[in-house]
C-alpha cells in the first residue's frame, strides 16, 4: 500500500507541477505575443509616420512649385500686357509722325500748286488713302508683335 500511495502522490505532484509549468508557459507565451504585438505596432506606426512625413514633403514641394508657376504666369502676363501697351504706343507714334509728314507734304504741294479749296480735301484724302494702302502692303516689321 505504501507503494500505491507513493505512486498516487508522484502522479498528483507531477500533474500539479505540470499545471504550474503549463500556466507559466501560457503566461510566457501571452507575454511574448503581447511584446510582439507592441513591437509590430510600433514599427507599423513608425513606417506610417515616415510615409506621412514624406507625403507632407511632397505636398509642400508641389505647393511651392504650383505657387511659383502661378506667380511666374502672373508676372509673364503683366509683362506681356506692358509690352503690348508699349508696342501699340510706339506704332501709334510712328503712324502719327508719318501722317504728320504726309499732311505737311500735302500742305506744301497745295501751296505750290495753289489748289482750290474744294480740291484740297480731295488731295488730302488721296494722300491719306495712298498712305493707308502703303501701310497695308508693307507693315512695320521692325517691331515684333506679341499678339
Helices and strands as residue ranges (DSSP letters): H 2-113, H 117-137
